[in-house]
Each structure stands twice: as structure tokens, then as C-alpha cells.
Amino acid sequence: MIDTYVQIAIAVPAVAGLIAMTQNRIFIGCLLAFMSLPLWVASAVTAEQWGVVIVLVIKGSIYFLGVVTRWPRKPPPKDEHETNLGV
């Protein structure tokens, strides 16, 4: 029974991340997919599926890179002259 809950906990953020990525929300998609990886890795290790573990490490690296490169940044400060227009 616990396996069912683990599989649901793996599937929900992974599918939500894929849906977000298809809607050009790359940061949210990578973050959600990255969140599902620890349970997925734990499940693969307990089942001794080492090929899956290798694929998950590569996949996790790609999701991590997506999160880091798409991390929201503060916009650069506006120049006083642009907003004031000299008035």
C-alpha cells in the first residue's frame, strides 16, 4: 500500500512539471520535476535498478540546470532620467 503512495508522490509533481514546461513555464516545470526525483531515486535504489538511477542522476542534473538558469532575477534598476523625463 505504501508503494502506491510513493508512486503517486513521484507522479504528481513530475507530470505537473511536464505540463508546466509545455506551457513555457520552464522554471516551475524544472522545479516540480526536480522535486519528484528524490523519491524516484529512492524507489529505484531499493529495487536495485541501477540503470534507472544513472538516468535519474542525468535527468536531475538537467532539471537542476534548468532551475539555476531560469531562477527569477530582480530587474535592473531603472535610470532616473528614463522615468523622470526631465520634468
Secondary structure, DSSP 8 states (H G I E B T S, - for coil): -HHHHHHHHHHHHHHHHHHHHHTT-HHHHHHHHHHHHHHHHHHHHHTT-HHHHHHHHHHHHHHHHHHHHT---------HHHHHTT-
